């Protein structure tokens, strides 16, 4: 197919991104169904612990959403639809794919989603 993205390079980029996201989730204690970082229950400033736990949970949700985007992009690689905009169906610029391999949209439709 003309303009088709070379899947090997993009698969590698996506797998690297997945590994990075998994490492960040592990650092926050959310890998493999974990519930977050463990805090000493005797720590004097419980409000600080609560704030830090809340921040970690927000970050973990964002990382999990990014993981879902990477999984979606890998599925598109497998079914041969990777590299096409989900709105207009036109090929996504390879430069954009290299910068954001999990993107679903061409530059024209990115700001609308």
C-alpha positions as CSV (number, residue, x, y, z in Angstrom):
1,X,0.0,0.0,0.0
2,X,1.5,3.4,-1.0
3,X,2.5,5.5,2.0
4,X,2.1,2.6,4.4
5,X,4.2,3.1,7.5
6,X,7.0,0.5,8.0
7,X,5.6,-1.5,10.9
8,X,8.9,-2.8,12.3
9,X,10.3,0.6,13.3
10,X,6.9,1.7,14.8
11,X,6.4,-1.6,16.6
12,X,9.8,-1.1,18.2
13,X,8.9,2.5,19.2
14,X,5.6,1.3,20.7
15,X,7.2,-1.5,22.6
16,X,9.8,0.9,24.0
17,X,7.0,3.2,25.1
18,X,5.1,0.4,26.7
19,X,8.2,-0.7,28.6
20,X,8.8,2.9,29.8
21,X,5.2,3.3,30.9
22,X,5.3,-0.1,32.8
23,X,8.5,1.0,34.6
24,X,6.9,4.3,35.6
25,X,3.8,2.4,36.9
26,X,6.1,0.1,38.8
27,X,7.9,3.0,40.4
28,X,4.6,4.3,41.6
29,X,3.6,0.9,42.9
30,X,0.8,0.4,40.4
31,X,2.3,-2.4,38.3
32,X,0.6,-5.8,38.3
33,X,-2.5,-4.5,40.0
34,X,-0.6,-2.8,42.8
35,X,-2.4,-0.1,44.8
36,X,0.3,2.5,45.0
37,X,3.3,3.3,47.0
38,X,3.5,2.1,50.6
39,X,3.7,4.7,53.2
40,X,4.8,4.4,56.8
41,X,1.5,4.6,58.9
42,X,3.5,6.3,61.7
43,X,4.6,9.2,59.4
44,X,3.8,12.4,61.2
45,X,2.4,14.4,58.3
46,X,-0.5,12.4,57.1
47,X,-1.8,15.3,55.0
48,X,1.4,15.2,53.0
49,X,1.0,11.4,52.5
50,X,-2.6,11.9,51.4
51,X,-1.5,14.6,48.9
52,X,1.3,12.5,47.5
53,X,-0.9,9.4,47.3
54,X,-3.5,11.5,45.4
55,X,-0.8,12.8,43.0
56,X,0.5,9.3,42.4
57,X,-3.0,8.0,41.7
58,X,-3.6,10.8,39.1
59,X,-0.3,10.1,37.4
60,X,-1.0,6.3,37.4
61,X,-4.4,6.9,35.7
62,X,-2.6,9.0,33.0
63,X,0.0,6.3,32.5
64,X,-2.6,3.6,32.3
65,X,-4.5,5.7,29.7
66,X,-1.2,6.0,27.7
67,X,-0.8,2.2,28.0
68,X,-4.2,1.7,26.5
69,X,-3.3,4.0,23.6
70,X,-0.1,2.0,23.0
71,X,-2.1,-1.3,23.1
72,X,-4.6,0.2,20.6
73,X,-1.7,1.2,18.3
74,X,-0.2,-2.3,18.5
75,X,-3.5,-3.8,17.6
76,X,-3.8,-1.5,14.6
77,X,-0.3,-2.7,13.5
78,X,-1.5,-6.3,13.7
79,X,-4.7,-5.6,11.7
80,X,-3.0,-3.5,9.1
81,X,-4.7,-0.2,9.9
82,X,-1.8,1.5,11.8
83,X,-0.8,4.9,10.4
84,X,-4.2,6.0,9.2
85,X,-6.2,8.8,10.8
86,X,-9.3,7.4,12.6
87,X,-11.3,10.4,11.4
88,X,-10.5,10.9,7.8
89,X,-8.7,7.6,6.9
90,X,-5.7,9.4,5.4
91,X,-2.2,8.4,6.2
92,X,-0.7,10.0,9.2
93,X,2.6,11.8,8.5
94,X,5.5,9.5,9.4
95,X,7.2,12.4,11.3
96,X,4.1,12.6,13.5
97,X,4.1,8.8,14.0
98,X,7.8,8.8,14.9
99,X,7.2,11.6,17.5
100,X,3.9,10.1,18.8
101,X,3.7,6.4,17.7
102,X,0.4,5.8,19.5
103,X,-1.4,8.7,17.9
104,X,-4.8,7.9,16.3
105,X,-5.2,11.1,14.3
106,X,-3.5,13.1,11.6
107,X,-2.4,16.6,12.5
108,X,-5.6,18.1,11.1
109,X,-7.8,16.1,13.5
110,X,-5.5,15.9,16.5
111,X,-6.8,19.1,18.1
112,X,-10.4,18.0,17.9
113,X,-9.8,14.9,20.0
